[in-house]
Amino acid sequence: MTLHEVKPELLPTSVTADKYPIHKWFNFVAGYSPEYVDMVISAYESKTGNKPLGIMDPFAGCATTNVVANNWGIFSYGVERNPFFYKIGYTKTHAKETLPFVNEIADEFRTLLEKKIDNSELNILSEDAKKYLLKMYGETEMSQLLVLRKTVEQYESDKYYMGYTFLSKMLEFVTTAKTDGIYKAPTSTKKNIPVNEAIDKTQRLFLDGEDEIVNSVDSGRFEFDSSMNHTFPTEAFDLVIFSPPYLNNFDFAEMTRMQMYFWNEADSWRTISEKHRNHMLVNTTTALKLVRDETEQKKYHDMLPVSLLEKIEPIVDKLEYLFKVEKKSKDYFRIIYPYLGQMSIVLNKCMQSLRANGEIHIVVSDAAFYGIHIDTQEYLKDILIALNAKNIEIQRMRDRGDRWVLEKRAKSNKQLGEFEIIAIKGE
């Protein structure tokens, strides 16, 4: 698979993913480009004279890192806690094994649609799920999709993962709801297609590049787990490449609410939090349930190096004042210690997983809360310094932050951006 040259400002975005086989099976706007991963691998090879022996991604999402690593013939190791992303990522990481089921699945789906399907199929949905999904699908279409879901749930192993991903892509084609940024907007509308046409369209899309895929190397692992809890192989990788959830940017449980309801990963907003959001990195005020109390706040505070605390304690105090005294609506002050504390845990695991002189590459963004600037990239650098990383560099990749202009997200006097942090593990 040959990747194209892209403008530098597109590297931290996923807008080019739809150009390439496997990548275009499913991807979200929140994520970097295949070209970025390819660039990092190529630069490592040019510098060392060797391909990296292994690549790890602790926030693997829809497996962009793993798919590019497969393209290079390099072993990859991805970890993802969102159950929807995990199954998509697994399918793509193991594309050589999952792709051969595409035609069989498409034919079985067509056969199922030839039978009479009534709206009683909707009864397998919880009330919350039904109410939400029927804002985005007609009853007939959703009933048909649920019949296909029941069939996928009977599949096993690689066929199950391909069926899950195939039907998830169909959901995108059949829904009438637009995607606003990354969130499905139930009250908005877009042009959709019938379920039977979605089968044809998805089949054609997945089979693009078939010959190359079936002859490719599949040497990756994709694990369902939280990176804060996962036990990674020690000194096993030459590269760690990832982009963590940005501070106060996207709620990665909310962004997949439609899919979680459809696949019965959750049956209500509450269970989305209890089963999934509470086990993901805390990056938004919607994810604070388990870290609100002072004991948890102190636990994460005490994980951080003194050099970093000197920078962020005054910011936390100011944000607490804005919330408690000036009655601002968002308790942003409660996000900062958990976010950075959990990132410290993950970065420590990443450094331990690297071989001597291995490299870590992180794509991350800064933030602004009520006009107070949060230099996330600098704070992560402080953590890396405390972990004895060396040759740490921060490079600005592009400007961002102009899509939503809200008082609670008011900018400071700095332009928000996305940054690449590069560091090396010492011998």
Secondary structure, DSSP 4 states (H G I P E B T S, - for coil): -PPPP--GGGTTS-TTGGGSTTGGGS--SSS--HHHHHHHHHHHHHHHSS--S-EEESS-TTTHHHHHHHHHT--EEEEE-SHHHHHHHHHHHTHHHHGGGHHHHHHHHHHHHTS---GGGGGGS-HHHHHHHTTTS-HHHHHHHHHHHHHHTT--HHHHHHHHHHHHHHHHHH--PEEETTEEETT-------HHHHHHHHHHHHHTTHHHHHTS---EEEEES-TTT--PPTT-EEEEEE-PPPTTS--TTGGGHHHHHHTTS-SSHHHHHHHTGGGS---SGGG-GGG-SHHHHHHHHTTS-HHHHHHHHHHHHHHHHHHHTS--S--THHHHHHHHHHHHHHHHHHHHHEEEEEEEEEEEE-EEETTEEE-HHHHHHHHHHHTTEEEEEEEEEEE---S---GGG---SS--EEEEEEEEE--
